[in-house]
Amino acid sequence: MNRRANDFDGPGTDNSFFWKTEEQILLEERRRFTTFDGVTITGSNYPSCLEVNSLDCDDCYFFPKGTCGLRRSQYRRERLWDIIEPWVQRERARREWEERLREAITAEVRGHGRELHYSVIAQMVRERYPGFEISDGTVYNFLHSRPQVFASVAPGVFKLVGSNRGPGGE
């Protein structure tokens, strides 16, 4: 089995970190997570000291202050950030896209003043909001996964939560 040291083994380290196979490294990249001192780090859940380069350990829940490998080594902080920064950027872009889609769908449903079928909503978003190349299924999954915003009133038909209209605009 071909093994190599992970990216945390650098100048001045004691080489005590775990070794990973090429396969494990590639799997982590596809899953967009890594582990550091036994803690899973993702693009949406990571110690803030990685991004802001500030060691405010009092609010950190990832590692105990006295044993934090990130606190002991700026090199390790920088290497871990190098690994997760693309994941953080993708996560931010995904959240921004979802917020824009939520705003577009909400505007369309509110503008019509009644519940709409997800395929109609998808068509309106595609036509009225350039840049949203979305399928009907994407819109359905989006609506269905946000019951705090969109209520299903009939199979495939959704309204805004808080709207008093029922099926058929009643």
Secondary structure in CASP SS format (residue, H / E / C, confidence):
PFRMAT SS
TARGET T0000
AUTHOR 0000-0000-0000
METHOD secondary structure of the structure
MODEL  1
M C 1.00
N C 1.00
R E 1.00
R E 1.00
A E 1.00
N C 1.00
D C 1.00
F C 1.00
D C 1.00
G C 1.00
P C 1.00
G C 1.00
T C 1.00
D C 1.00
N C 1.00
S C 1.00
F C 1.00
F C 1.00
W E 1.00
K E 1.00
T E 1.00
E H 1.00
E H 1.00
Q H 1.00
I H 1.00
L H 1.00
L H 1.00
E H 1.00
E H 1.00
R H 1.00
R H 1.00
R C 1.00
F E 1.00
T E 1.00
T E 1.00
F E 1.00
D C 1.00
G C 1.00
V E 1.00
T E 1.00
I E 1.00
T E 1.00
G C 1.00
S C 1.00
N C 1.00
Y C 1.00
P C 1.00
S C 1.00
C H 1.00
L H 1.00
E H 1.00
V H 1.00
N C 1.00
S C 1.00
L C 1.00
D C 1.00
C H 1.00
D H 1.00
D H 1.00
C C 1.00
Y C 1.00
F C 1.00
F C 1.00
P C 1.00
K H 1.00
G H 1.00
T H 1.00
C C 1.00
G H 1.00
L H 1.00
R H 1.00
R H 1.00
S C 1.00
Q H 1.00
Y H 1.00
R H 1.00
R H 1.00
E H 1.00
R H 1.00
L H 1.00
W H 1.00
D H 1.00
I H 1.00
I H 1.00
E H 1.00
P H 1.00
W H 1.00
V H 1.00
Q H 1.00
R H 1.00
E H 1.00
R H 1.00
A H 1.00
R H 1.00
R H 1.00
E H 1.00
W H 1.00
E H 1.00
E H 1.00
R H 1.00
L H 1.00
R H 1.00
E H 1.00
A H 1.00
I H 1.00
T H 1.00
A H 1.00
E H 1.00
V H 1.00
R H 1.00
G H 1.00
H H 1.00
G C 1.00
R C 1.00
E C 1.00
L E 1.00
H E 1.00
Y H 1.00
S H 1.00
V H 1.00
I H 1.00
A H 1.00
Q H 1.00
M H 1.00
V H 1.00
R H 1.00
E H 1.00
R H 1.00
Y C 1.00
P C 1.00
G C 1.00
F C 1.00
E C 1.00
I C 1.00
S C 1.00
D H 1.00
G H 1.00
T H 1.00
V H 1.00
Y H 1.00
N H 1.00
F H 1.00
L H 1.00
H H 1.00
S C 1.00
R C 1.00
P C 1.00
Q C 1.00
V C 1.00
F E 1.00
A E 1.00
S E 1.00
V E 1.00
A E 1.00
P C 1.00
G C 1.00
V E 1.00
F E 1.00
K E 1.00
L E 1.00
V C 1.00
G C 1.00
S C 1.00
N C 1.00
R C 1.00
G C 1.00
P H 1.00
G H 1.00
G H 1.00
E C 1.00
END
